[in-house]
């Protein structure tokens, strides 16, 4: 679809980040970047791209979306890629066994616009070409975005999925979509602080023997993270919760002087 006006300069308006998890093909990265440029997105983040970065095939496939390619950031983990975001939506065609809200791209676009309008950062998380997102990555998100695709053939190319999300965001932006957002509550904590809370709690639970069945630990962790993410905790609330966890941890380590020492078998026999 031709029609680019080369006399126009790109407007780096506040917009959501696009995070691609472990993309394999440079062509997919490039066409995703092109789709972003078409609709005014520019913050592209890659988590462990298989062929490294920079990637000549990605540059070629981007078809002169150089302003997106030049700003690409590469991260080792999803946690690092979303650390500065306070709203994250995971895009997936599958309903997960998690208590998370599921939106269509239109509602997701409205909510992201409202969130960014308050000066905060948001992003969309996209999965791998072959198997999408892992459950533990979806657990880091605030909600799931599912596109209205045919169930019998639901798999989308990454660039196609990015294109639809970017289009919906731009359409909602141009129509002035806003949701009432000023609730008087404090801003949600950045994802980096929330991940710190997760890891703190999980570390203490490991030490106290909470995870009694190792093979069930991943699903239990995902459930905990999902529940905590729904809380939309502020930075102060995160600090308070971490203080509570530290207090419980110290109390667990401190011997209780009122608790009687269990007697061994020799003592029992002699009494």
Residue, then its C-alpha position, 0 to 999 in steps of 0.5 A: x500500500x503506497x502513499x508515504x509522504x517523505x516530507x513528513x517527519x516521524x512524531x515520537x508521541x508517547x506510545x506502548x512498547x512492543x516486546x518480542x520474546x525470543x524472535x527467531x527470524x530477522x524478517x519477522x523482526x523487520x516486518x514487525x518494525x514496519x507494522x509499528x512504523x505504519x501506525x506510529x509506534x517506535x519502542x521495539x524491545x527484543x528478548x534474546x533474539x536467536x540470531x543476535x542484534x543487529x540483524x541485516x535481514x531485519x533491516x531489509x524487511x523493515x522497509x525503511x522503518x529505520x527510526x524503529x530499527x535504530x531504537x531497538x533495545x535487546x534484553x536477556x529476560x522478559x523481566x528486564x524488558x518490562x522493568x520500567x512498565x506499569x501496565x503489560x498486556x500479553x497477546x495470546x490466542x490461547x485461554x490460559x489456566x489463570x485468573x486474568x482478564x481477557x480483552x479484545x484489541x479495541x478495549x486493550x487499546x483504550x486502556x493503554x491510551x488512558x494509562x499512557x495519558x497519565x504519564x505512565x508506561x505500557x507495553x504489549x508482550x508477543x510470543x515466539x513464532x512456534x509456541x508463543x508465550x510461556x505461562x510464567x511470562x503471561x503471569x507477569x502481565x496484567x491481562x491477556x489480549x486475544x484477537x478475534x481469529x478463527x479457532x480452527x486456524x488461530x496462529x498469526x505471524x508475529x508481524x500480523x499480530x503486531x500490525x493488528x494491535x498497532x492499528x487498533x491503538x492508532x485508531x483509538x488514539x485518533x478517535x480520542x478514546x479515553x477511559x475515566x482513569x483518575x481514581x485518586x489512587x497512587x500509580x501502579x508500581x513499575x514491573x521491576x518493583x513487582x518482580x522484586x516482590x515476587x522473587x522476595x516472596x518466592x525465595x522465603x517460601x523456598x526457605x520455609x518449605x512451602x513448595x513441598x512438591x517440586x513439580x508443582x512449584x512452577x504452577x504455584x508460582x504462576x498462580x501467586x504472581x497472577x494473584x499479586x499482579x491483579x492487586x495493581x500495587x503502588x510502589x509504597x504498597x510493594x515496599x510495605x509487603x516486602x517489609x511484611x515478608x522480611x518480618x515473617x522471614x526473620x521470625x521464622x529464623x528466630x527460635x521461639x523460647x516458649x516452644x518446648x524442645x521435642x524429646x528424643x526416643x532415649x528421653x521418652x524411654x527414661x521418663 
